């Protein structure tokens, strides 16, 4: 802080964070040095303000069929700027002009699942996550592209064959299922015998 003229008995402290409790001390100084600080003032909370810091690390994907899972890094308490803090989720299918808006009122939330039966598997969505409190809506994050959930594989592996390799073992082989833009990647296979 600036050194204040000795004949001045008040000062305005600037660049404080909204909705944060502060206490203050005053220290006298002269050409010899700096004296002891005063006792701390009573705690004083600055006024609330619209939040200005958007969530970071917007991501997601996965989930079940007809779901779009959206995740983010929560905003820390000292950046919430007031009571009634929550998150605003804006989403739209890639190429669409109409945004869908959802509100998550929980301060601790870091995930939102949008469910809609019309969502096709692995569809790209543009997503923004913003913040609000009792003072109003704040900043939105930059747009992130997130894909909706996958569907179960729609076709069975082809070319299954079995070869006896011992009295207690059979080697089973098959042709892999190709990647399908509508149902996603195959993460594994299950071999059944009877």
Protein Blocks (a to p, Z undefined) as FASTA:
>chain_A
ZZddfkbcbdcdehiaehiacddddddddfkbccddddddddddddddddfbdcehiaee
ejiehiacdddddddfklnopghiacddddddehiabdcddddfbfkbcbdcdddfklcg
hiacddddddddfkbccdddddddddddddddfbdcehiacddfbfkbccdddddddddf
knopafbdcdddZZ
